[in-house]
């Protein structure tokens, strides 16, 4: 099943949103989860993974649709001091695939890598994951094929004042969108509290 998707808010996830990230990964269908992790993994593995991802120094971007995290991109710098390489990983829930969310997230990942001096970005995917390979090719990535996996490497340009300003503007826009989203949700909950749905009334039975 696919749905009509209008990309909502794309922004960096905060440390306190590990639960939202976990729930997103748990909603992945079997094939999407296998594509993300390279093999079949259990729900327990996903929960442990999500609980520690923000402690690894990863930068995680998420795409929120109607207030729910539906796609994510993870950037893992290789090295603690001025890393020149990084790994990237992507996950998109099945109903939200084929709507360009992966490409939008990859743009943010490349921008974040660029502004941190990361020149080489590596993405591993299974050999049959054509969708991820197509996204990588859109950004001029070089693909090397092994028996059952593909490694995509792309080179990020050097940072500039403009690229730094673009990331700062994207972060500010994402923060504003998150605040507005929270306000809308709070207003909706308040409206539901003030205007509860009328209780259903059982029809009176005619006496025999």
Rosetta blueprint (number, residue, H / E / L):
1 X L
2 X L
3 X L
4 X L
5 X L
6 X L
7 X L
8 X L
9 X E
10 X E
11 X E
12 X E
13 X L
14 X L
15 X H
16 X H
17 X H
18 X H
19 X H
20 X H
21 X H
22 X H
23 X H
24 X H
25 X H
26 X H
27 X H
28 X L
29 X L
30 X H
31 X H
32 X H
33 X H
34 X H
35 X H
36 X H
37 X H
38 X L
39 X L
40 X L
41 X L
42 X L
43 X H
44 X H
45 X H
46 X H
47 X H
48 X H
49 X H
50 X H
51 X H
52 X H
53 X H
54 X H
55 X H
56 X L
57 X L
58 X L
59 X E
60 X E
61 X E
62 X E
63 X E
64 X E
65 X E
66 X L
67 X L
68 X E
69 X E
70 X E
71 X E
72 X E
73 X E
74 X E
75 X E
76 X E
77 X E
78 X L
79 X L
80 X L
81 X L
82 X L
83 X L
84 X L
85 X E
86 X E
87 X E
88 X E
89 X E
90 X E
91 X E
92 X E
93 X L
94 X H
95 X H
96 X H
97 X L
98 X L
99 X L
100 X L
101 X H
102 X H
103 X H
104 X H
105 X H
106 X H
107 X H
108 X H
109 X H
110 X H
111 X H
112 X H
113 X H
114 X H
115 X H
116 X L
117 X L
118 X L
119 X L
120 X E
121 X E
122 X E
123 X E
124 X E
125 X E
126 X E
127 X L
128 X L
129 X L
130 X H
131 X H
132 X H
133 X H
134 X H
135 X H
136 X H
137 X H
138 X H
139 X L
140 X L
141 X L
142 X E
143 X E
144 X E
145 X E
146 X L
147 X L
148 X L
149 X E
150 X E
151 X E
152 X E
153 X E
154 X E
155 X E
156 X L
157 X L
158 X L
159 X L
160 X L
161 X H
162 X H
163 X H
164 X H
165 X H
166 X H
167 X H
168 X H
169 X H
170 X H
171 X H
172 X H
173 X H
174 X H
175 X H
176 X H
177 X H
178 X H
179 X H
180 X H
181 X H
182 X H
183 X H
184 X H
185 X H
186 X H
187 X H
188 X H
189 X H
190 X H
191 X H
192 X H
193 X H
194 X H
195 X L
196 X L
197 X L
198 X L
199 X L
200 X L
201 X L
202 X L
203 X L
204 X L
205 X L
206 X L
207 X L
208 X L
